[in-house]
Amino acid sequence: MGTLKDRLTEDLRTAMKAREAITTATLRMALASVRNAEVAGKAARELSDEQVLGVLTKEAKKRREAADAYEQAGRTELVERERAELEVLNGYLPTPLSDEELTELVAQELASGGFSGPSAMGPAMKAVQAKVAGRAEGAQVAAEVRRQLG
């Protein structure tokens, strides 16, 4: 097909023709976020697939957090909408790492980089985040790195 942005645009057209309201609204929101990221900064630029994936990951996290907040407030209709939007976005994201896979990946990275002790948290996180590449949330990765560093 082409880039991830092209796929989003094509899927938006398909959803509009099929009159799928949630999918259409979610993809419009996602494409608007991508366009905002493209024009952010000093000069407009075309985002790579990795950068578009980063934008989609942020949007998915927003949906997850909003659904949790609505659930705590007892707003079930809004919880359902946020979760439906999250499902649409999850179709474009890589499959998340399981806890076991994350533990193994962190252990491999810490061993290969020779990181040890709490003072190595920053460099270790940088190395692990490069390998994780959007397949796990930063807080989850940080907790695992902190646990393994002791």
C-alpha positions, 0 to 999 in steps of 0.5 A: 500500500504505501505509508501508514498515513496513506493507509489511514487516509484510505481506511477513512474513505472506506469508513466514510462510504460505509457510514461507520461513524466511530471509525470515521471520527477516530480516523479523522482525529488520528489524521488531524493529529498526524497533520498537527505533528507534521506542521509542529516546529519551525518547518513543515515536514512529512512524517516517517511511518515510525513518527506516525506510529508514535502519534497513533500511540499517543492517541491510543494512550489518550483514549485509554486514560480517558476511558479510565477517567470516565469509568471512575466518573460513572459515565458508561456511554463515554467509556464505550465510545473511548474504548471503541475508538481505542479498538480502531487505533489498535488496528494500526499499532504493533502488537504489544509485548507481553510481560514475559517478552518485556522482561526478557527484552529488558534483561537482554538489553541490560546484559548487552549494555553492561548496565547495573545499579540505579545510576544507569537508569537513564542510559538503560531506558534509552537503550530499552526504549529503542528496542521496544519501539512503541510496543509497551508503555513507557511507565511499564518499561521504566518499572521493569528496568527499575526492578531489574537494576535493583 
